[in-house]
Amino acid sequence: MKLLIVLFSFLFILWPSQTGTTFAVSGQNKTYFAKVLSENIYFYSSPNDSEESKLFILPNSYFVLLINEKDDFYYAKYASLQGYVKKDEVTPMDGVPSTPYASQSFRAFAQNGLDVFSAPMAGAAKCGKLSFLQENVVLYGTCYGDELFPKSTNKWYYCSLSNGGEEIKGYAFSYFCDNLTLASENMEYFPEITTPLNFSGDLPSGGGLSDTSKAMIILGVSLPCLVILYLILSPKKRRLFAKGRKEKSPPLKRGRDYYEFNEDDLN
C-alpha cells in the first residue's frame, strides 16, 4: 500500500510539471484582450505568416480576444471569427474593453451583382454573391490581392453574407463597393501585461492539445502502468507468489528403506 501511495504521489507531481500549470493557479485563468496599436496588422487563418494564411488587416486601435498560444502566434477571436495574430504585433492589456471590435459595413453597387471569392484573386472559387445595391454588408477588414482590371484597385474587403441561412465569409472586390462605414478610433486603453499569460482555452483540432488534455492523456496512460507495477512489486504479492510456488512443488522421492544386518543377532 505504501508503494502505491508513493507512485500516486509521483504522478501528482508529474502532472502539473508536464502541463506547465499547477492546481494553485488553475483558478486564476482570466480573459485577455490585446490591442492593435499599429497599421497593417494581419489576422491569420493558421499560425504562419504565409500569404495564403493572411485573412485581412485588423482595424487599428481595436482589440482581439486571446484564447491560447501557438509558437510565435496567439490563437485569437475577432468578432465572430477565430484565427491567429502575431505575438509581437499586438499588446495584451489588463482590462475588458466595452467595444473590442469595429463595426463596419459597405454597399455593393455592381449592376449584375458582386461575386464573393474564397481568396482575393480572380481565379479563386466563388462562395457567394452580393445583390445589386445590397447594403450593410458586414466588413471585417481589408486586404490586398489581384487588380481585376487595369487602373482599378487591388484592395478587397473581407466580408460576411448569408446564403440560404448559412453565414459565408469571403472577399469582395472593393472597386464595386461604396457607402463605406468605418469605425472611429477606439480610445480605450488599459495597463499593458508584461508577465506570461495563463490561458484556459483550447487550440483548434490539429493545432495542439490544451494543458488539460495533455494531463488527462498522461493520467490515462500512467495509471494502468502504476497498478501493474504495484502488483508486481508489492511485498505481499511476492510472498503469496512464493508460497504458491512452494505448495505446488512436487515431493522429493525418498530412497527405499533398508535393514542393517548385525551378526550378534545370530548368537
Secondary structure, 3 states (H helix, E strand, C coil): CHHHHHHHHHHHHHHHHHHCCCCCCHHHCCCEEEECCCCCCEEECCCCCCHHHEEEECCCCCEEEEEEEECCEEEEEECCEEEEEEHHHCEEECCCCCCCCCCCEEEECCCCCEEEECCCCCCCCEEEEECCCEEEEEEEEEEECCCCCCCCCCEEEEEEEEECCEEEEEEEEHHHEEEEECCCCCCCCCCECCCCCCCCCCCCCCCCCCHHHHHHHHHHHHHHHHHHHHHHHCHHHHHHHHHHHHHCCCCCCCCCCCCCCCHHHHC
